[in-house]
Amino acid sequence: MSATPAPVADTAPTAHPGAAPTPRRVLAQTAFEARAILRNGEQLLVTVVVPVLVLVGLTRGTFVELDTGGASRIDFLAPGVLALAVMTTSFTSQAIASSFDRRNGVLRLLSTTPLGRGGLLAGKVLGVLVVELVQVLVIGVAAVLLGWRPDPAGIPLAVVAVVLGTAAFTSLAMLVAGTLRAEAVLAVANLALLVLAVAGGVVVPASSLPGPLEHVALLLPSGALGEAMRETLLHGVLPPWSVVVLLGWTAALGWGAGRLFRWH
């Protein structure tokens, strides 16, 4: 009489048993990323307070001569300040926060959880967009109180420009944060923001910059985002060249970040 074979246990691997569904995990990380920025006094100063002060100072002050092309001073400046706000959140804040998270082992830890590397990066990008929504609302209200009247037809196109700019500068943030030491990122990110704000075609158009800077700025993601915001909110048109430049930078920087990013 043959023995009855013992039942074989089901050893098929279960992907993250008991874990929440992927969308819920990503949304939880998104909320965490957004709160981390908005609750940090220094980050809040850079992402919201400084752009508003820049807007008020340049609009009310007479210390800077601007060729507004016939537009009012606030109509001319508000799109550029919004572009600057996008850069502060998607690049400077994200690069600094991610670099210190990497140094402290937070990124490596989170990448091994059910959230995974893809979910972590998705949460970071969505968190940036949430903060940018807050920035746009605050800066937009301040600009309207100063007399800003954007072209209504250009508002949906400006949203597209913000998303494209966010993709490009978040890719740059991940490349910098994943390849340099945290202390170096702190210096590089702030210096880069300052240089791009002054000579990158953000607050003022590339055409106002001297000599070869005009042509260089048009090829930079900062100049492309600044031009896109101005053209959409002043004239209701999204410049194709800005779209090409932002997509090109996103692809190149995203590829570089994917190849070079170190999680520890």
Disulfide bonds with the S-S distance in Angstrom:
none
